[in-house]
Amino acid sequence: MENLIFSNATPADSVLSDYELCQTPSLEEACLWGKRIFCDNRIYSRDQHFKAHIYYRRLGGVGIGRIGYGADTVIDAGVMEEFALIQMPIRGQELVESGAHRVRCTPRQGVVMNAHMRTLIHHSENTEKLIIRVDRELIRHLCQQHLGRTLRKEIEFSPEMPLDTAHGRRWMHMVGWMYDCLSVNEQVPPLLRAQLEQTLVGMLLTCQPHNYSAELCEDDSPSVAPAFVKRVERYIEEHADAPITIGDLAEQAGVSSRSLFTGFRRYRNTTPMHYLKEVRLRRVHEELRQAQPSSGTVTAIAFRWGFSHLGHFTTDYKRRFGESPSETLMR
């Protein structure tokens, strides 16, 4: 690969290879698939080498894909009413006109296309891109949970998304992990699905500038009572086997997500989701100590407690308990 996007286990050329929707030289068929995934659109190309290939997987309010057209192509995407669209080229380049903005996308420069803006995409030959479709309501809901209030205006992201900055590398590290996870896991349990949705949207709100960024970065001025932190800890202990998001914890506590983060940072020197991960690691440890050694037991137990990436899970487990999961199982 000629870019800095992927260091994950699944090569960029192979992500979502089991989720092919089409490979077609037909402009009409490519438009039809674009309409099914996104919205009404038109595709223009006079190049005889035109051949659309689309890989796509939907997961709740998030959809991820890999798309290329094989030739110089113009996509009139119209107006995306219900979602924002993020595009990150693996190779080649595109010129994206979204509202009054023009962004030249390369493997080091992505783009965020906001809802309600007319978009025109000039796709160069031999270009292939990753796309992430995020429901507008999901973005708004999570932002409101973090702020603890209703939004007065629609969220509008800066269209330019540099991928070689600190924020860009953090974003792409998460994107690479997510594509890797969804390329190899056919079944995604509710626990993991909720985590993936919340992690991706939370990372988008954190890493990509938008009209609420300054407010989201502000610290709460009032202190958070220890009793409030303990109440959330008890909830995590009692519901660690259920799909839990930061929004769920904030709702249980009756405060904003920012207050929740501030409380755990001040009184526990951690974050709520890290505390949840530690609880789940402990539950896995307990199950492994009582389980009978058998093929696939470690994988099954880890997956049941929301750990989908065995490499990361094993590293965290060894850090926490000083031995590998299989060593615990064999003792």
N, C-alpha and C positions, 0 to 999 in steps of 0.2 A: 504493500500500500504506500501511496505517496503522501499520506497525511498523518496527523497526530491523534486521530480519533480513537482507534481501537488498540487496546492491549489485552483484550479479553480472550477467553478460550475459543470462542467461535469467530473465525475470520470474517472481516466485514463483507466479503463477497458471498458468504454463506449464511448470514443471519436471516432468519425466517424462511429458510429454503423449503421447509415443510408447509409453508402457508402461501403458496403461489396462487394468485387469483387469475392471472392471465399472462400469456405471451402472444402478442398479436400484431400483425402489420396493418390492422384495420383502425383508421382514425375513429370510426363510428363506435367500434367496440371499446376502444380506449376511453372515449367520452362516456360511454355507458358505465364503465367501472368507476370512473371519476365521479359520476353523479351518485352512484351507490355509496361510495365511501365519503364523499365530501358534499358537493352541491352541484347545481347545474353548471356546466362548463363547456367550453369549445376548444378543440385542439386543431392546430394548423401545422402542416409540414408538407413541403414539396420534395423532400429527400426520399429517394427510393429505398434507402436503408432504414427508414422508420420501422421500429419494432418495439412496441411498448411491453415492458415486463413489470409486473406489479406483485409485490409480496406484502401481505397486510394481516395484522391480527388485532382484534378489538378486545379490550379488557375493561369492562365497566365504562367509565367516562373518558378513557384514554384509548387511543388507537395508535399503533406503531407500524411503520412500513418501510420498504425499500423500493425505489422506483427509478426507472431509466427509460429513455425513448430511443436510444441508439442513433439519433440524428438531430439536426437543428430543428427545434420545435417551438411553437408559441402556444402557451396555454392561457386562455382567457378564463380565469377561475371565478369571475363574477364577484359577488359579495357573499362572504361567509357569515351567515347570520348567527349560527349557534355554537361556533367553536373558534379557537385560535389554532393556527397551524405553524409548526416550527420545522424548518428545513435545514439540513446540514449535508452538504455534498461530501461524498466519499472520494470522488474524483471529478475533474472537469469544473465547469462553472455555470452559473445562471445569473441573469439580470432580473431582479424582481422589482416591479413597480407596484407599490401598495399605497393607495391614497396619494399623498404628495411626496412620498419617500421613494428613492431608488437605491437598491442595495445590490452590490455585486457579490454573489455568494461563491465561495471557494471552500476547499477543505479547512481553511483557517478562519472563515467568516460565514456564520450561519445567518438566518433571518427568522424573525417572528412576525407573522401576518395576523394582525388583529381582526376580530370580528367587526362587521359593519363597514369594511373598507374594500373598495373595488381593487382587484389584484390581477396583474398581467405578468406572466412568467416567460422569459426568453431562455429556453433550455438549449445549451450547446451540445453538439454531438459528443459522444463518448463520455457523457456526464451521467453519474449515478448519485442518488441522494437518499439519505434517511429522512423520514418524515414522522412527526409526532402530532397527532390531532388530539386536542384537549377541549372537552366540553366547557363552554363559557360558564355555565352554572356551577360546575365543579371548582373552577378557579375562583369565582366570586364567593362561593360558600366557604372555602378554606381561608380566603383573605379576610372575610367577615369574622370568622372564628378567631383568627390571630388578633384582629383589631378590637374585637368585642363590641362591634356596632355594625349597623347597616351601612352599606356603601352609598354615597350620594351620587357618584358618577361611575360609569363603566370603567373597568380596568383597561388601561391602554399601555402596552409594552413598547419600549424603544425597539424599532425594527431591526437595528444592527445588533448582531450577537457575535462578538469576537470570541473565537474558540481557543486562542493561544494566550489568553490572560489567566490570572489566578482563578477568577470566577468561571471563565470558560472551561478551563481544565477540570475544575470541580464538577461542572455540569456534565462534561463529556465522560468523566469517569463513571458517574451515575448512569448516564445513557448507555454506555458500553455494558455495564453490569445488567441493566434492564433488558437490553436486546439479547444478551447472552442467556439470561434466565428464561425469557419467553421463546427463545429459539429451541431450547432443549426440553422444556417442561410442557408436555401436552396438557396435563391437568394442573390448574392453578387453584388451590383451595381458597375459600373466602378470606381466611386470615392473611394469606400472602397477597391476594388481589387488593385488599384494602390498604395494605402497607405500600404496595407499588404505586397505587394511585396517589396516596397522600405524600409519599416521598418525592415523586416526580413533580407534582404541583408545588409542594413546599420548596423544592430546589429551584423551580422556575421563578417563584416569587422572591426568592432570596438572591439568585444569581443574575437575573435579568432586570435592568432598571424599568420602572413603570411609575405611574402617577401616585402610587401609595408607598413607594419604596422608603422615603424619608420617615414616614409615620411608622412603618413596620420596624425600622431600625431603632426607634426611640426606646429607651428604658422606661419602665413604669416608675413613677415617683413614689407611690405608697408601698410600704413593706407588705409582704405576704405572711400571714400568720402560720406558725408551725403546725397548728391543728389542720389547716387546709392542706398542707403538704402530706401530712399523715393520712388524711382521708383519701387522697389520690393513691398513696402507697397501698392502703388496704384494698382499694378497688382493683389495682393491678394484681395483687396477690390472689384475690378471689376470682379474677376473670382472665388470668394469663393465657388460658387455652382458647380464648375467643378473639375474633378480629377486633383489635383496638387501635384507634388512631389518636393523634394528638387532639383532634377535635372532640372525640368521645370523652377524653379525659377532662378537657376544658368544660364540657357540658356537665359532666358529673360534679365538677368542683364549683360550677356556677361563675367562672371567671373567664377572661379572654385567654387565648393560647399564649400571648406574651406574658401575662401574669403567671401562668403555669410554668413557663421556662424560667422566669425570674425567681420564682419560689424555689424551684429545685436547684437552681444555680447558687442561690444565696445559702440555703439551708442544707443541701445534700452534695454540693459540688459536682453535680451531674445533670443530665437532662431526663425528662420523663421517659422518653423512648429508650434511652440507654439503661435506665433503671428496669424497664420492661424486659429488655434483652437479657439483663443479668438474672432476672427472675426466671425467664424461660431456660437459660443455660442451667440454672440450678435444678429445674424440673427435669430437664434431659438427663442430667447427672444422676438424679435420684432414680429415674426409670432404668437407666443403663446398669446401675448397681444391682437392681432387682431382676433384670431380664436374663433369659437364658441365651447363651451365645448361639447365634444362627445367622445365616446369610441374609444380608439386607436389613438387619435389625437396627443398626446405627442410622442408616439412611431413613428408614421409616419413622423412627422416633424423632429425629431431627426435623424431618419434613412436617410431622404432625404439630410441632411446636413453632412452625413458621420459619425455619432455617432452610432456604432453598438452595443456597450456594454452599456446597459441602466444603470447599476450600476455605472460604471465609469462616464458616462455622467451626471447622477443626482448629484454625488458628486462634479464634476467640476462646474455644473450649480449653485448649492447652494453656493459654495465658491465664485462664481462670482457675483451672484445677491441676495444672502441672503435669498432665498426661493426656494422651490422645483419647478420643471417645472409645476406640476399639480396645485400648488398654483397660479402661474402666469396665467395659463389657466382659473382658476375659478374666477379670480378677474374681 
